[in-house]
């Protein structure tokens, strides 16, 4: 499970932005965790995370990890981590570490500050199954969600059309009211006030 060019490019970009960590183990762990989170964000569904050698050992200060099914690989990205002369290894070869502990991380892009992974189409794809379970085909669920979305869009369009019709009717009523009011005013102007008063005196 070798690193692809896109993975090496991200490692290089991360190094160009943040450099290498200070020589303490804690600094190396913080640097490595942030890179693992960026991997999880940039490449969702690929199984990227962090690792530790055992449940009682601390988290790695130099390696990112990848888990697919029961298989776990580690990539040592800092040669000589924590010592003078440490250097980046953006093309690290995978090491099989099935006997170690994979640590899931929160997807977070530390190069941009984004915290939500980009949405990718899942039609035809399956979730990675845990050991002892079967893969889950998401296609039927996505098709149902698509139908619901399309139905809601149609309802919204109909509502907007009805709203436009009501507005047109109200405008027409207003125009007719204005026309009748104007006609009434014109009619009153043509009435002879003297005639009205004379008729009232009879």
C-alpha positions as CSV (number, residue, x, y, z in Angstrom):
1,X,0.0,0.0,0.0
2,X,2.5,2.6,-1.2
3,X,2.0,6.3,-1.0
4,X,0.6,7.8,-4.1
5,X,1.9,11.1,-5.6
6,X,-1.0,13.0,-4.1
7,X,0.0,11.8,-0.7
8,X,3.6,12.7,-1.1
9,X,2.5,16.1,-2.5
10,X,0.5,16.8,0.6
11,X,3.3,15.8,2.9
12,X,5.6,18.2,1.1
13,X,3.1,21.0,1.2
14,X,2.6,20.4,5.0
15,X,6.4,20.5,5.5
16,X,6.7,23.7,3.5
17,X,4.0,25.3,5.6
18,X,5.1,24.1,9.1
19,X,8.6,22.8,8.7
20,X,9.8,19.9,10.9
21,X,8.8,19.8,14.6
22,X,11.0,20.7,17.5
23,X,13.2,17.9,18.8
24,X,10.9,17.0,21.8
25,X,8.7,14.0,21.6
26,X,5.6,16.1,22.4
27,X,6.3,18.5,19.5
28,X,6.7,15.5,17.2
29,X,3.4,14.0,18.3
30,X,1.6,17.3,17.8
31,X,3.1,17.7,14.3
32,X,2.3,14.1,13.3
33,X,-1.3,14.2,14.7
34,X,-2.1,17.4,12.7
35,X,-0.7,15.8,9.5
36,X,-2.8,12.6,10.2
37,X,-5.9,14.8,10.6
38,X,-5.1,16.6,7.4
39,X,-4.7,13.3,5.6
40,X,-8.1,12.1,6.9
41,X,-9.7,15.4,5.7
42,X,-8.1,15.5,2.2
43,X,-8.5,11.7,1.5
44,X,-11.8,10.6,3.1
45,X,-12.6,7.0,2.9
46,X,-9.0,5.9,2.6
47,X,-8.5,4.9,6.2
48,X,-5.9,7.4,7.3
49,X,-5.1,8.0,11.0
50,X,-2.5,7.8,13.7
51,X,-0.9,4.9,15.5
52,X,0.8,3.7,18.7
53,X,3.0,0.6,19.1
54,X,0.7,-0.9,21.8
55,X,-2.2,0.2,24.0
56,X,0.3,1.2,26.7
57,X,2.7,3.0,24.4
58,X,2.5,6.7,23.5
59,X,1.3,7.9,20.2
60,X,3.8,8.1,17.3
61,X,5.9,11.2,16.9
62,X,6.9,10.4,13.3
63,X,4.5,8.1,11.6
64,X,1.1,8.3,10.0
65,X,-1.0,5.2,9.6
66,X,-3.6,3.6,7.3
67,X,-6.1,0.9,8.1
68,X,-8.1,-1.0,5.5
69,X,-10.1,-3.9,7.0
70,X,-7.8,-5.8,9.3
71,X,-4.6,-4.5,7.7
72,X,-2.7,-1.6,9.2
73,X,0.3,0.2,7.6
74,X,2.7,2.7,9.0
75,X,4.7,5.4,7.1
76,X,7.7,6.9,8.9
77,X,7.8,10.4,7.6
78,X,10.6,11.8,9.8
79,X,14.0,10.0,9.7
80,X,15.8,10.5,13.0
81,X,12.7,12.0,14.6
82,X,13.5,14.0,17.8
83,X,17.3,14.1,17.1
84,X,19.6,16.6,15.5
85,X,19.6,16.2,11.7
86,X,16.1,14.8,11.5
87,X,14.7,15.1,8.0
88,X,11.5,14.6,6.0
89,X,10.7,11.4,4.1
90,X,7.7,12.2,1.9
91,X,8.1,9.0,-0.1
92,X,8.1,6.6,2.9
93,X,7.5,2.9,2.2
94,X,4.7,1.2,4.1
95,X,5.4,-1.0,7.0
96,X,3.0,-3.7,8.0
97,X,2.0,-3.1,11.7
98,X,-1.0,-5.3,12.2
99,X,0.2,-6.0,15.7
100,X,0.1,-2.3,16.7
101,X,-2.8,0.0,17.5
102,X,-4.5,2.2,14.9
103,X,-5.9,5.5,16.2
104,X,-8.7,7.2,14.3
105,X,-8.5,11.0,14.1
106,X,-10.9,13.9,13.5
107,X,-10.7,15.1,9.8
108,X,-9.2,18.6,10.0
109,X,-7.3,20.4,7.2
110,X,-4.5,22.2,9.0
111,X,-3.4,23.9,5.8
112,X,-6.7,25.7,5.3
113,X,-8.4,25.5,8.7
114,X,-11.4,23.5,7.4
115,X,-12.9,20.9,9.7
116,X,-15.5,19.2,7.5
117,X,-14.4,16.7,4.9
118,X,-15.3,17.4,1.3
119,X,-18.3,15.6,0.1
120,X,-17.6,12.9,-2.5
121,X,-20.1,10.9,-4.5
122,X,-20.7,7.5,-2.9
123,X,-23.0,5.9,-5.5
124,X,-21.7,2.5,-6.2
125,X,-19.2,2.6,-3.3
126,X,-19.3,0.6,-0.1
127,X,-18.3,1.3,3.4
128,X,-15.1,-0.4,4.6
129,X,-16.4,-3.2,6.8
130,X,-15.0,-3.9,10.2
131,X,-13.5,-7.4,10.7
132,X,-16.2,-10.0,10.9
133,X,-18.8,-7.9,9.2
134,X,-20.0,-7.5,5.6
135,X,-19.6,-4.4,3.4
136,X,-22.6,-2.1,3.3
137,X,-23.8,-1.0,-0.1
138,X,-25.0,2.6,0.2
139,X,-26.5,2.8,-3.3
140,X,-30.2,2.0,-2.2
141,X,-30.0,4.6,0.6
142,X,-28.5,7.2,-1.7
143,X,-31.2,6.6,-4.3
144,X,-33.9,7.0,-1.7
145,X,-32.4,10.2,-0.5
146,X,-32.2,11.4,-4.0
147,X,-35.9,10.8,-4.5
148,X,-36.7,12.6,-1.3
149,X,-34.6,15.6,-2.4
150,X,-36.2,15.7,-5.8
151,X,-39.7,15.5,-4.3
152,X,-38.9,18.4,-2.0
153,X,-37.5,20.4,-4.9
154,X,-40.7,19.8,-6.8
155,X,-42.8,20.9,-3.8
156,X,-40.8,24.0,-3.4
157,X,-41.1,24.9,-7.1
158,X,-44.9,24.4,-6.9
159,X,-45.1,26.6,-3.7
160,X,-43.1,29.3,-5.4
161,X,-45.4,29.2,-8.5
162,X,-48.5,29.4,-6.3
163,X,-47.0,32.3,-4.4
164,X,-46.4,34.1,-7.6
165,X,-50.0,33.5,-8.7
166,X,-51.4,34.9,-5.5
167,X,-49.2,38.0,-5.8
168,X,-50.5,38.6,-9.3
169,X,-54.1,38.2,-8.1
170,X,-53.5,40.7,-5.3
171,X,-51.9,43.1,-7.7
172,X,-54.9,42.8,-10.1
173,X,-57.3,43.4,-7.2
174,X,-55.3,46.5,-6.2
175,X,-55.4,47.8,-9.8
176,X,-59.2,47.2,-10.1
177,X,-59.7,49.0,-6.7
178,X,-57.7,51.9,-7.9
179,X,-59.7,52.0,-11.2
180,X,-63.0,52.0,-9.3
181,X,-61.9,54.7,-6.9
182,X,-60.8,56.9,-9.8
183,X,-64.1,56.4,-11.5
184,X,-66.0,57.3,-8.3
185,X,-64.0,60.5,-7.9
186,X,-64.7,61.4,-11.5
187,X,-68.4,60.8,-11.0
188,X,-68.5,63.0,-7.9
189,X,-66.8,65.9,-9.8
190,X,-69.6,65.8,-12.4
191,X,-72.4,66.1,-9.8
192,X,-73.9,69.6,-9.5
193,X,-73.8,70.5,-5.8
194,X,-76.5,73.1,-6.2
195,X,-78.9,70.5,-7.7
196,X,-78.2,68.2,-4.7
197,X,-78.9,71.0,-2.2
198,X,-82.0,72.1,-4.1
199,X,-83.4,68.6,-4.1
200,X,-82.8,68.3,-0.4
201,X,-84.8,71.5,0.3
202,X,-87.9,70.4,-1.6
